[in-house]
């Protein structure tokens, strides 16, 4: 039986086994902590700790009501009822409707576990391994010692008629996680975020950096945590998905704006070998009038033999500043790959070793240390950033993955043991999933410390809750080029963003096109872009990638530039060019959504179940999603023209089935044809088109297909209006880079369409920034009719259409 010890500033309960605390954080969020000890852990604020939750607020406007059997904590947006006999928690919305509950018995439990720490010595034997995933160094500890007693922990649930999403992106291709299991640890192709959200209007964030599992099957419905010092998690409720995202970002931190160029098209491959090659690629895109916003330099820019050195090999990159100046003059930004591990005794590694900032393998830097992060940034700044490089690609940010070898893919439980065991060798059991969070922090804080003129962009292969506040974009790892992988990428990206982190991407075309003896190299196209089957797969992959937060082509085995897939006038080249241009045309929509992500806790891609929770038919749709507020994307995930080996396919319909969610009407983006919601249709999908639909009652702003953002000073903005209800849009703009938007240097132009009067109001522009346009021409399109208006000095303008 639980006894009530206190009700303010938090509710604290105690029984013979546990202390249980409910701490109101905001009007919609409650922190839940439990410990078998006599007191809770004190606040862990040290210079080295990188917290997941940065919110320091508490909420006092709550009430507590007790009976002999229950205690109820009520906030404006939710309430939690605790059964005093069992400790069972039941969670309710603001109206008193049950959202979810724990089972009556053992809803939460903690079990002692001993944590051991490995002691390493400089005399340990270091084994260097050249792997597909780069150069690795491993060693065995000199000694293993007892560190402390911690706990396994488990929180169980009784779910209702709902869908569950979240926990990051993985490999299985799960959408709705009901009836599924998920192993939550970091690894190449596993990017973990320990948060889940429900179509019932609630979410849970688990402040746990250890191995976790999610189960919803015959064993029960629960989240299990391998190592915690106390059970610590957050419940939040909201009447919309955006309110759930707001609750998550309130806890983990706001997401900064990325520069405008980051929303264009980026070209990469494994790898460009010198400065001249980078320049030539951009020149060719410009000559062909194909938009290109940034070029990406993959690994080994360092001097041969000095793995992970953060500097340029002078023989291949003799003038780094000259290189970035040339690229910038052509309107292209440059991203470069950096690694957390070093060997070969380059100057960077020697400096880390001399200061004791390496982990036990003497190769991977200790990102958990503030001093080590500062040194990493110092080296990156001196060797790379000072020359004008624009963005970081923090590869291998889960540095102790260890199963990428052998012909046979290990079984899931074996992979877990291999990878988790290797991470635990060097990291605390309770922190094995947090390396990437700390690494990203060092890059962000380092760059912010030297300039506010260039926004941080950091592409990482791993993720964790709160990493978005460090301007991190996570990609899905080294995938293989086949149709099944493409199909699985879609729901995994949606689950990543459903965990609260907004920026997710993947290698357009799949990383490996070849098929080799290693279990992870399983592409279907050994001839790469010479295979018409791969050209079709790549084209469909790129069409999907057009509607992700970052659009980036990358991979090995075969080049990925557009001219590798044909020439103008051929089907694949023209389809690729069409969608790259479409991406640039969507820039006003994209950049305004980026502002909504940063300023309103919004996101880019949304599972249909979360966007339309009142339509259960959307819950298990894995291959359609909402992009921004209005555009529904339906990628093509099966071949229609060619099999591998350029073998033609016969009699394959050039269509795919599409479900149009109920609750609104839908317009075909390409034809303008209107469809009622709540029905399934066959939509045309030839190679130059994937089904795209716009919600009725929407404004979609678009611009020209510029070669790079800002190319045309007097670019016309086209406002596409899709009637059906009154609608609005906040059109955002700023200088495109720098952090001066944080001081208010940006503009918002409110747009409103009255469905009854067919009147568009372009509201008075709010705010300002240096060199903003004083005159803006708008082209307005409604039901096939067009009109043009020029607005001077941001004044209000009304147009009846």
Order of alpha helices (4+ residues) and beta strands (2+ residues): beta-beta-beta-beta-beta-beta-beta-beta-beta-beta-beta-beta-beta-beta-beta-beta-beta-beta-beta-beta-alpha-beta-alpha-beta-alpha-beta-alpha-alpha-beta-alpha-alpha-beta-beta-alpha-beta-alpha-beta-alpha-alpha-beta-alpha-beta-beta-beta-beta-beta-beta-beta-beta-beta-beta-beta-beta-beta-beta-beta-beta-beta-beta
